[in-house]
Amino acid sequence: MPNTNHPDYPEEYILGRVQFFSKDFIITPDVLIPRLETECLVRKARNIARTIPECSLIDIGTGSWIIGVSCADIESIRSIEFSDISPDALAVAEKNARNLIARKDLSLTFSLGNLLENYTLHGKTLPKTPLIITANLPYIKQDDWEHMSPDTKFEPELALFGWKTTWFELYDILFEQLKNIKHSEDIFLIIEFWYDQTDIARKTIEKIGWKYEIFPDYAGIERFASIHIPPQ
Ligand SMILES: C[S@@+](CC[C@H](N)C(=O)[O-])C[C@H]1O[C@@H](n2cnc3c(N)ncnc32)[C@H](O)[C@@H]1O
């Protein structure tokens, strides 16, 4: 059990609530505390959705589901899938979805899974509409406590740490899945990473040949990419 009296123990976990994109989300120690910068990803997803008459959204690594919920009022989005590898995180996501989404015409699904494996290995088929995929996957260097604030050690490691070499590996796997998946409509993939992974993101996406844009957070640091994957 964590020491909730520790001076670094996050207030958000004590209060059980956090504000994100003007909404009040339930939060527990099973999920990452949403960071303000992730709003930049949400804004991009909302803007893309507004340009498409009808689309679906898959939020991979959904955590407390802040990204999906913050896009749910855009009417062109007809379905949202919330997906995470952590069953505990999904339980929180489901509560937030039910509390905060008023639309009755929006189809909501919650799926346990490793990135897009439900589609690449387990026979699920992608929606037959243009698709927006959002992902804020773990990207911190393993045990890089020196560059992390002390309260971070109370957050789930599964939500923080990337793999072992570039810490961009989860995105490498996701890109590989998307290169091989059959889809008849455009896919717009929007991802968040750390400032020291911008070059790696650029090089990897350019090598694949997808059109993309890198965009900044509120401090001007370029650590998001919006990628267009044409039908294949
Ligand atoms: C950095 S947190 C982001 C949570 C939330 N989307 C946000 O922006 O605040 C990363 C999330 O990815 C999930 N995750 C980690 N590895 C995953 C994988 N291989 N497949 C799917 N989800 C994964 C974690 O459980 C965690 O909820």
The ligand as a Gaussian input file, in Angstrom:
#p B3LYP/6-31G(d) Opt

LIG

0 1
 C        1.122000       7.664000     -20.465000
 S       -0.348000       6.747000     -19.992000
 C       -1.579000       7.711000     -20.855000
 C       -2.950000       7.648000     -20.243000
 C       -3.951000       8.630000     -20.891000
 N       -4.195000       8.294000     -22.278000
 C       -3.443000      10.076000     -20.790000
 O       -3.105000      10.660000     -21.822000
 O       -3.392000      10.595000     -19.672000
 C       -0.141000       5.313000     -20.986000
 C       -1.264000       4.274000     -20.939000
 O       -0.920000       3.234000     -21.868000
 C       -1.230000       1.966000     -21.320000
 N       -0.355000       0.977000     -21.969000
 C        0.923000       0.653000     -21.681000
 N        1.379000      -0.276000     -22.532000
 C        0.366000      -0.543000     -23.404000
 C        0.215000      -1.423000     -24.509000
 N        1.222000      -2.216000     -24.899000
 N       -0.985000      -1.468000     -25.169000
 C       -2.022000      -0.662000     -24.749000
 N       -1.935000       0.185000     -23.707000
 C       -0.756000       0.258000     -23.045000
 C       -0.996000       2.136000     -19.813000
 O       -1.721000       1.180000     -19.080000
 C       -1.461000       3.582000     -19.605000
 O       -2.840000       3.635000     -19.259000

